């Protein structure tokens, strides 16, 4: 709860609302879970990016085949260090598999978690690294290395990862010692195999290990080792049988041994989770029970006469399984046998046999699952059951309590709205404006949420004064110190991610998962530019002649910069501008959208806590026509970076036309095309087009709101697309409200126009004139509109997409370019030549082929035509925030 103080300020500030009493501290105490949007993936694997040569620790005479990792080395964009994008895993001299970065790189995993809506991953090692068949000395060393790696990942990302240990079970005393060490590292449980060198899990020699698991309160995740089966019996080597049939069989044998033996009688506090839904055990339970009825002496000789089905019922407090069945009917059967409370969402990420790329999709969205599981039971599977299994209440409470705290504050806001203040010279200040404040409303409910200062030109000049005074010192601050402060800001945002995510979700209306992804990007923005400035490259050239001259480029910070950001991705886009501004030595006066200002306010506290000098970062709130205009027109503001609407961008250019030297970067939105060619796989094209259209309720300037489909696949695409959107984009679940009453009315006006032009509403309708209970607009899919329609031509910025047909590649390009905007485009085709041919003809600053919203921060961001002027990102951001001069120095005088 590191940011409790600024949250208190939200309601304690008396400057505009007249209220002085603070919210009760009970708002910030531990709260009961609410769970919406939270996902825990119980079954994921990770490994280190490299390992030492384990044979050097092996003193035995046996020719043991150790796992060794051989990274593929690629140069990073800075060309100053190498980074591994793939790793080859060898067993001895045999290539076992090649793994991608998501198998070992936490940042890659987090990006994919954000994209798929996973909040937390439970990390366990890749089973091939168990090394039960190896000598105990090197096996113990390997276990320590693996546990140190997983614990370091969890320590670096405490809100995203939970770790399970690996132990050398071929030697039970050594396994117990490593289990104790792993507990000290903060790991929550242990992953083990289904057997240990032929020794089953019910072997009495295992009892000290089970006792240690009970004593240390370490849960046990049981996972088979499939690749060994093919070595033992050639029958398993055909048709991928070892993995498809062998692994579930191995798990069933292990579960059968635990259930049928007296292990749980001797160790009643043990908690087991069996991978792959317990393998074949539960589907075979009827046969097992029948066998017991025939020969109980053979089936359950250690179970004290209790039948298998009774044992399953009695083991409810001990046995869990993951959800990895790939079959809703089988999941329904399993829930009947073991109960939905015993099922934990698990995906086997990042491997292809897992539920990827959307872990938990079957549980959360499959209609057949919804028929037999209530929302409460599905939420339990998606996160709550794993909290119980691993004892994660302390971890989840962080996310939960901030959700509850925010809701508690909002409930009081009906009489005491949140109250923001400007931030100047590292101090929160009241505004001078007699105009009072701007009222902001909760998009989900329509209730008054906040009073935002309505800053006057005088308030803006106070901030510009502070930035101008701070500039000389800040511009001379060494790069390594600026980099340190930027990284400190990144770390503080990361530490308070839950706070930012919850408030971003409340203030803007976006889903919590989307908000969390944007907070992660804010962290990345600061981290990227903190490193960029430490590895800059310049240009040096030589002029030959009688007196040779060295010519080199020198850059210096522009000065005070005005940063004006929109309401759709408040923190993400503010930090995208602020990070390079500070990195390159400028000072900032930021003016966030008056519609969504809460996370900008919280960011001010991050600035203070990071130790950024006073005046370097200043924040003024208010209306664009007043505060924004004063900032743009100030002669001491030497540059403006603006993201927003075309009309405002035009006004900024007009107002600054006489100030020729003022740096200008304007990103003005888009009306982006998505082209779907006839050779696509509809199973991939439809979800991608839907995501590009409806992410953040269509309120992203890069959304593909104009879809053009080759006529040969048009009807097929439209039917699949409508069905997919209807199923996967639901208000209150995966779709949030639009941001404000004004924006709701704007979208409604466009939909009314579409209705008057006889458009076909393939999905959705014109919403009611007066919204009730928030600004909710379900997704709309329109067909039958002409290319000239304003609905097709003008940026609507909402959950609305038009779908049209084309016949030729040339026509597709012409339709894509038939728009005043030129920000982004998506091209879907299996033809690589067409990807390049079409992509290079589209008038757009960003073109994605068979993907969307992928960004490498060193590449340029910006649009063509009416989508703006200037580019940002990497070297382009350097151009925005610095002045360039060429200095000529003779080599001799």
N, C-alpha and C positions, 0 to 999 in steps of 0.2 A: 504494500500500500504506500509506495514511495511518494505518490503525487496526491496525498490526501489534502495537503495545504492549499494548492491551487483549486482543488475541487471545492474546498470550503469557501474559497473566495468567490466562486460562482454564485453562491447564494448570500454570502455575507456582505458583498459590496453594496454600500448604501447610496452610491452616487446617482443612480437613476430610479431605482425602484422604491427607495425610502425604507427598505427593510434592513435591519441590523442584526437580527438574531440568526445564528448559525444552525445548520441542520444537526439533528441529534447524532452523536457519535455512533449510535446503534446502526445507522445507515451503513457504516463502514466495518461493522463486525461481520464475522463469518455468517454466511447466509445459506439457506437450503438451495440445492441445485435447481436450476431452471432448465438447463440442457439444450435449449434451442440452438442448433447450428454446431454443437460440439460433437466431435468424432474422435474416437481412439481406435487406432489400428493395432490389435494385439499381436498380429503375426507379420513381422517384417524382419528382413535380414540385412546385416551390414558387415563389412570387413574393413581392416585398415587398408590404406592405399599402398602400403608396402610392408614387408616382413623381412627380418634377417634370414640368412641361410641357416635353417634349423639343424642341418646335418652337422654343423660345427659344434653343437651341444650334445650330439649323439655319440656316446662312447661305446655303443654295442657293436658287435661284429656283424649284425644283420644288415642287409641291404634295404633299409627302410626308405619308402618313397614319401618324402615330405612335400607338403604343399609349398610351392614358391610362387611369388607374384612378380610379374614382369610388366611394369608400366609402359604404355605407349607414350613417349614424350613428345609434346607439342609446345611450340613457343606461344606464350600469351601475347595479347595485343601490345603490351608494353615492350616486348622483345628483350626484357631485362631478366626474366626468369622463366623457368620451364614449369609447365603444369601438365598433369596427366589427365587425359580425357577417358582413356580406357585402360584396363589392366587384363593381361592374360594370366589365368590361373593354371599352373602346371602341377600335376601329381607326379613327382619325380621328373621324368623326361617327357611325360605325356601331357599334351594340352587338354585340360579338362573343360574349360569354357573361357570365353572373353566376356568381361563385365563392363558395363557403362559406368559413368561417373556417379550415377545415382546409387550405386552399390557401396560407395565409400566416401562420397563428398557430401557433408551435411547441408551445404548451401544449395546444391542441386536438389537434394531431397526436399528441403523446405519449399523451394519453388514449386516442385511437383505436388507437394502436400497442399500448398495454397491453391493450386489450380484444381485439385480434386476435392477440396473441402475437408481435408483431414487435419484435425487440430493437433493431435499427439500421435507419435509412433512409438510402439514398444520395440526396442532394438534387441535382436538376438543374433548370434554369430551364424555364419553359413555352416550347416552341419558337417560339411566335408572337412572343416577345421577341428572337429572334435578330437581327432587323433587318438582314439581309445586303443588302437592297435600299436602304438608307438611306446618306446621306453619312457618310464615315468619322469626322469629328469628333464629331457627336452619337452615332453608333453606339458609338464608343469610350467616351464618357462613360457611356452606358447599360450597357455591359458592366462597367465599373468599379462602378457602382451595384449591379448584380445580384450581382457577386462579393463585394462588401463585405457585402451582406445575407446571402448564404449563409454566408460565413465567420463572421459574427457569430452566426448561429444555431448553427453547429457549435461555436463557442467557448463559448457559453452552455450548451450541452448536449453536452459532448464524448463522452459514453458512448452517445448516442442517434442522432447524425447525422454523416454524412460528406458532404463537398461536392464537386461538380464545377463547373468554371469555364465561363463563356461568353466567347467571343472574337469580335471583328469580322473574320470570315474574308474579307470582301470586300477587305481590305487585309492581305496575309500578314505584312509586317513589323510592322504594328500588332498583329495577332493574336499574333505571337510575343512582343512586349513585354508584352501583357496576360497571356499564359500564364505568363511568368516572374513577374509580379507576383502572379498567383493562386497559384503555387507557394509564394511567400513568405507568403501568407495561410493556408497549410495545406491548401489544396484538393488532392484526390488525383488528379484527372483533369480532363477537359474534355468537355463535350457539344457536338456539332456537328450540322449538318444533313446530309442525304443528297446535297446539291449546293449550290453557292453561286452564285446568279444565273446558272444555266445552266452553270456550270463544274463538271465532275465531279471526284470525289475523287482520280482518278488523274492529273489534270492536273499537268504538271511544275512549274507555278508553285507548287503546294502543297508541294513538297519541303522548303523551309526550315521549314515548319511541322511536317512529320513529323519532321524532324531534331531540332527543338526538343522535341517530345514524347518522343523517345528520350532525348535528353540530360537532360531534367528528370525522366524516369521518370514521365510523366503518361499514364495510360490514356485511351483515347478511346471515348466512348459516342456512337453514331451514331443519330440520331432523325429521322424524316421530319417535314415541315411540311405537314400535310394540308390546311389551309384554303386554301392557295394554289392547289391543283389546280382547285377549283371556279371560281376566277377565270380560270384559263387555258383551261379547256375546260368548256362547259356540260354535257357528258356526265357529269362527275364530280359535278354538283350534285344529281342525283336519287337518291333512295333512300339517302341518307347514304353514297353510293358513294365520295366522296373519303376518308372516314375508314375505311370497311370494306374497300375494295379498293385505293383509291389509295395509302394509306400503306404497306401491305405491299408494293405494287409498287415504290414509291419506294425502300424499304429494300432490296429485291431488286436493283434497279439499282445501288445503291451497293456492295453486297456483291459483285455481279458485277464491277464495275469494279476493286475492290481485289483480288479473287481472280485475275482474268484478266490484270491488268497486272503490271508489275514493281515495284509499290510495296513489297511485302514482300521483294523481292530487294534493293532499295536500302536498305530500312530494316527489317532483320530483328528489331529489338527492339521494334517497335510492338506494342501490345496494343489490339485493337478489341473492343468489344461492340456488337452490332447489336440494336436494339429489336425487339419483336414477333417474337422467335424468328428474326430474319433475314428477316422478311417471307416472300415467296413463293419465295425462292431455293432453299432445300433441297428443298421439294416439287417444284421444277422441275429439280432437278439431273440427273435422267435425261434430260430433253429437252435440257438444256444440253450434257451429255456427248455425246448423239447428234449435236447440231449440230457439236460439235468434231470428232467422227469424220468427218462429212461435209466440213466446211470449217474445218480448224484455223486457216487463215490469217485467217479472219474472227472466230473466237471468242476465240482466245487469242494475238493477234498480238504481245503483249509478254511472254508467259509462258515464253519460251524452250523451246517445244515440250512443256511439261508439261500434261497434260489437266486439265480442271476437277475431276474426282473425285480425281486425284492432288494437285491444288493444295489441295483441302479437307483432305486427309490431311496434306500438308506444312505447312499453316497451323495445325496444332493448337496450337502455342505462341503463335500470334498472334491467333486468332479465338475469340471467345466470343459467345453469344447469350443473350437472356433467355428466360424460360419462358412468356411470355404467348401461349399458343395456344388456351386454353379447350377443349382437346380431348385426352383421354388417348391416343387412337389416334395423333394427329398427333405428340404428344410422344414416343411409342414409336418412330415412324419417324425423327424428328429425332435421337433418341439413337443409333439405329443408324448414321445417316449421319455425325454429328459427334462422338458420344461423350457420355455423361452428364457427364463432367468439364468439358465446355465450356458447360454450361447453368447460368445464374444465375437464382435466383428473382427475378422482377420483376413488379410488379402494376399499374404505371401509376397508382398512387394519386396524387391522390384522385378521379380522373375515372371516369365511369360505364362506359367501355369496358374498364376495368381489372378485375383480379381482386379485387373488393371485395365485402363488408367483411372477408374473411378471406384476405389474401395468403398464397400457398403452400398453400392448402387442398387443391388437386388433388394436389400432390406428396406432401403428408404423409398424406392420409387416403383418397384414391380407391383402391378395391380394384384397379382395372385397372392403375393405376400400380405398385402393390405387386407385381403379377404379373411385371413386367419390370425393376423396380429394387429392389435390395437396400436395407436400411436405411442402410447406409453411403453408397450412391450418392445416396439421397434427402437425407441430411444434407449431403452435398456441395453439392447444388443449393440447399438452404435457407440455407446460409451459407458452407461451406468453399470453394467455387469462387470466390465473390466475394472472400473473403480473399486468394486467390491472384491474382485479376485486379487488384485495387486495391492489393495489398500492405498489408493491414490487420492483419498479425500483431501489431504493437505495440498496436493498439487492442483487439483481441480478447483478447490475453493478459491484460488486466486482469480481464475476466469469467472467463476460463479459469483463471488462476492462483488466483483466490479459490475457485473450485470445487474445484480440485485441493488447495489448501491446507486447505480445510475437510475434504475427504475424507482427507487425510493425517493431520490431527489426530484425526479420528474413528477411524482405524485404530489409533492409539496409545491410544485411549480405552478399549479393552478392559481394559487394565491401569492406565491413568492417565486416568480420566474428567475432563472439563472441570470446573472448580471456580470457582464464582461467589462474589462478596462483596457485602455491602451497600454502599450509597453514601450517606454522611452528611457534610454540610459540605464537599462536593467532595473527599472522601477515601474510598477503598475500605477497608472495615473488616471484621474478623472478627466473628462473632456471639458473643453471650454464652451462647447456649442450650446446655445439656448434651445436648439431643436430637440434636445433630449436623446431619444434612442430609437433604434429600429427594432420592431417586434419580429421575432422569429418563432415559427411554430413547428411542433413535432410532426413530421410527415406521416407517421403511423396513426396518429390520433387526431390531428388538427388542433390540439391544445397548445396554448401559449407555452413556449419552452424557454425563451431567453430574450433579454434586452441587450442589444448590441449597440455600443456607442455610435452616435451619429457625429463623427469627427468633422470639425470645421476646417477651413484652410489654415486657421491659426494653429489648430492641433497638429496638422500635417507639418507645418513649418517648425514646430517644436521638435518633431522627430527628425526632420531634415537637418536642423541645427545640430542635434546630437550626432547624427551620422557624419556630418561634415567635420565636426571636431575630432571624431574618432578616426577618420580616414587616414591622416598622415602617419599615425602610429601603427595602425593595422596594416597599411600597405607596406610598411617596412618590417613587419613581423616575419621572422624566418619561416620558410616553407614548412620545415619540420614541426614548428610550433603550431602553425595553422592546421597542419595535418593532424596533429595530436588532438587539438580541440574539436575538429570535425569528427574524428573517431570517437571521442568522448561523448559527443552528442548522439552519435549512432548507438553507442552502448547504452546510454540512458534511455533512448527511445525503446530499444530492445528490452531492457529491464522492465519497462512500463508498457509493454506492448498491449496487454489486456486493457489497460486504462484507455489508451488511444483507440483501440479497436471498438470497444463498447461505445465510447462517445462518438466516434465517427459514424458508427451504425445508427445511433439514435438521432444525431444531428442531420445526417444526409438522407437516411432512410434505407441505405444499402444493407444487404445481409451481413451478418456478423462474419461469415467466412470471407466475403469480399472485402470487408473492412480490414480484417486481419492480413489479407494479402497486400493491401495497399500500405499498411503500416510496415510490413516487411520491406516493401519497396522503398519506403522513406528511409529505413535503416541503410539499405543498399546505396541509396543516393549519396548519403554522407560518406559511407565507407569507400565508394568508388572514387569520389573526387579527393578524398584524403590521400589516397594512394596515387592518383593520377599526377598530382603536382610534385610528387617525389621522383617521378620518372619521365618528366617532360623532355622533349627533344626540340632542338632549335636548328636553324639553318645557318651554315657558315660557307661562304664561297670566296674564291680568290680571283682577283683580276691580275692577269699577267701583264708585263710590260717593263719598261726601264725602272719604274718604281712600283713593285707589286703592292697590291692593296688587299687587305682582308675585309670582306663585307659580311656582317652578321646581323641577324634579326634580334631585336631586343623588345621585350614586352613589359608594359607597366599597367597597373590597375586603372580602370577608367575613372573611378571615383564613387560618389554616392549613386546607388542604383535603386530605382523604383521597381518593385516586384508586385504585380497585380495578378491574382489567381482566381479561378472560377469555383463554382459550388459543387461540381460533380465529383471530383476527387481531391478534396481540400488539402489533406496533409501530403499526399503523394505529390501533387503538382507544386505545392509551396516548397517542399524540400528539394524538388527537382531544380528549382530556380535558386533557392537559398544556398544550397551546398556549393555549386560552382562559383556563385557570387563571392562567398567568403573564401573559398579555396584560392581564387585568383587575386585576392587582396582588396576587393571592393567592400564597402559597407552598405547596409541594406535598410530601406524603409519598405516594409511589406504591407500591402492592403489586401487582405483576403476578402472573399465574397461576404457580403453582409448576411447572406442567406445561411451560410454554414461556417461559423467562426470559432466553434468551441475548441477543436484540436489545434488551431493556430494559437489560441490563448494558452493552451497547455504547453505548446512548444516554447513559449516564452519562458516558462519555468525550467525547461530543459536547458535553454540558453544560459540562464543564471547558474544552474547547478553545474554545468560543464565548465564554468569559469571563463566564458567569452567576455572580453572587456566591455565595459559600458559603452553604449552608442554604436557598437558594431552591428547589432541587430535591433531593429525597432519595428513595432507593429502598431498600425493604426487601423481602426475599424470604422466602417461607415459606408455610405452610398457611393457608388462609382461616379455619379454626376457631380458630387461635391468633393469628397475626400480623394477619390481617384483622379479627378481632373486637377485638383490642386497639386497632387504629387507629380503628375505628368508634366505640368506646366512650370514647375519650380525650376528656375535657371540653375540652381545648384545640384539638381538631379541630372547626372550626366549620362544616364542610360535608363531605358525602360524595357523590362521583359514582361510581356502581357500574354495571357491566355484567356480567351473569351469570345464574345460574339463579333460578327463582322461589322455591325454598325458602330460598336465601340472602337474597334480597330481603326475604322475609317476616321472617326473623330480624333483619335490619338495622332494619326498621321497629319491630319489637318492642323491640329493645335501645335504640333512640333515642327511644322514645315520650315519655319524661319530659323530654328535652332539646328542648323545643318550638322553640327558635330555631335549631336546627341545620339548615342547608340540605340538601336531599335531592334527588338525581336518580337514579332507578333504572330502568335499561333491562333488562328481564327475559326477553327472547327471545320467540319466537312459533312458531305452527304455521300457516303462511301459505297462503291459498288462491290458486290460479290458475284463473281462469274463462275458458273458451274457448267463445265463442258461434259459432253456425252460419254466420255470414257471413265468417269469417276466411279468409285465404289460408294453407292448410296449410304451404306452403313457408316461410312466415315464422313461423307460430305454433309449429310443432314445434321448430325450433332455439331459439326464445326460451324455451319451456317447459322444454326440456332444460337450457339454461344456468341458468335460475332454480332448477332442482331440484338440479343436480349440480356447480355451481361450488364449488371448494374441497371437493370430496367431500361436498357438502350441509352443510358445517360453517360456515354463515353464518346468523345469526339471521333474515335477510331471505329465505332460500330459500323457494321455493314448493313445499312438500312435499305439498300436497293439490291435485290437479288435478281440476276439474269441467268436463266437456265436454258441449255440447248433444247430446242423444241422436241427432239427425239426422246428426251427424258423428263420433259416438263411436267406432265401429269403424274408420273411416278414420284418425282421429287416433291411436288406440291402435296400429294396425299401423305407421303411419309413425313414431310416437314411439319404439316399441321398436326399430325398425330403425335409426333415427337415433342413439339412445343407444348401441346395441350397436356401431355403427360409429365413433362419435366420442368416446366416453368409455371409454378403455382404461387399466387400471391400469398405472402406470409410464410412461405417455405423457402423457395429458391428465387423468389422475385419480391423485391421491396416496393414501396410506394414511390411515386415521383416526388421531387424535392419540395414543392410548394403549391399553394392554391393557384398562384399565377401561372405556374408551369402546367399544372393540370388543365387549366382553362385554355392555354395555348394548344396543347395536344388535342383537347376535345374539339377546338375550332377546326383543326386540320381534319379530324375524323368526320366532323359534320360536313366539311367540304367534300371529302371523299364520298360520303353518302349521297350528296347532291349531284355528284358526277357519276352516279350509278356504279360505283366500285362494288365489287363482290367482297364481302367480309367473310373470307374463308375461315377465319377464326376471330372471335371477339366482336365488339360492337361499339357504338358511340356511348361513352359513359354518361351517367346522369349529370345534369347541369350543376347541381350543388352536392359536392361530395360529403359523405357522412362517415365519420370515424376514420379520417385520414384520406390521403390523396392516392388512392389505389386505382390503377388502371391495368386490368388483365392484358396479356399479350394480344396483339392484333396482327393478322396477316391479311393483306389486301391484294386483290388481283383485279384486272380489268381496267386499270387506269392508263391514260395516255402518257407518253413520255413528257408532254408539255405540262402536265398537271403540277400545280404547286406542291402537292403532296409528294410527288416524285422528285421535284427539283429543289425544294427548300429543306434546310435542316430542321427536323422536328425535335430530336433529342428525347425520344421516349420509346416505350416498348411497342413500336410499330414498324412493320417491314412491308415493302411492296415486292411482289414476285411477278416477273415478266419473262417472256421467251425470246430467244434469238435463233437465227438459222445458221449464220456463218461466223467464223472467227473475226472477220473484218467488222461485221455488225456488232459483235460483242464489244470490241474495242471502242467502236463509235458510240455505243450506248453508255459505256463506262465513262467516256470523256465528255458526254453531252451533259455537262453540269458546270456551274460557275465555280464549284469547289474542286480541290485537288489534294486532299490530305492523305487518304489511304485507300487501299483496294485489296481484295482477296481473290486469288485465281486458283480454282480447283481443277486439276487435270492430272492424269497419269503420264502425260507426255512431257518429258523434261525440256525438250526443245520448245514446246509451246509455252511452258512456264516462263522461259527467258524471252521468247519472241513477244508474247502478249505483255508480260510484265514490264518490258522495256518500252512499250508503246503507250502505256496508261499514264495519263497526266496525274500522278500522285507522288507525294514525297516518300511514302512507305508502301511497298507492295509485298504481300505475303502469299507464297505459293503453298497451298495445302496446310496452312497453319494460320494462326492469328495471335496478335498481341505479344509476339516474341520480341524482346528488345535486348540488344547488347549495347550498354550505355556509352560505348565509344563511337557508335554509329550516329549519323545525323538524324535529328527529329525535326520535322517541319513539313509544310505543304507547298503546293504550287497554286497558281491562279489566286482565287479569293480566299484560299486557306491560309494566307499569311506571307510574311517576309522574314527572312533570317532562318537559321538553323541552330539547334542546341543539341548538346551531347558531345563528350570528349573534346576533340580539337575545335569543334564548332562552338562549344560553350566558351572555350578560351577566346575565340574571336569576338564573342559577344561582350565579355567582361574585361577585355584588355585592349590597350592601344598598341599598335605595332609600328616600330620604327626600324629602319635599316641604318646601321652605324658602319662607316667606312674608316678603317685604320690602316695607314701605310705600314708595311713591314719594316721600313727604315725611313729615317727623316733626313 
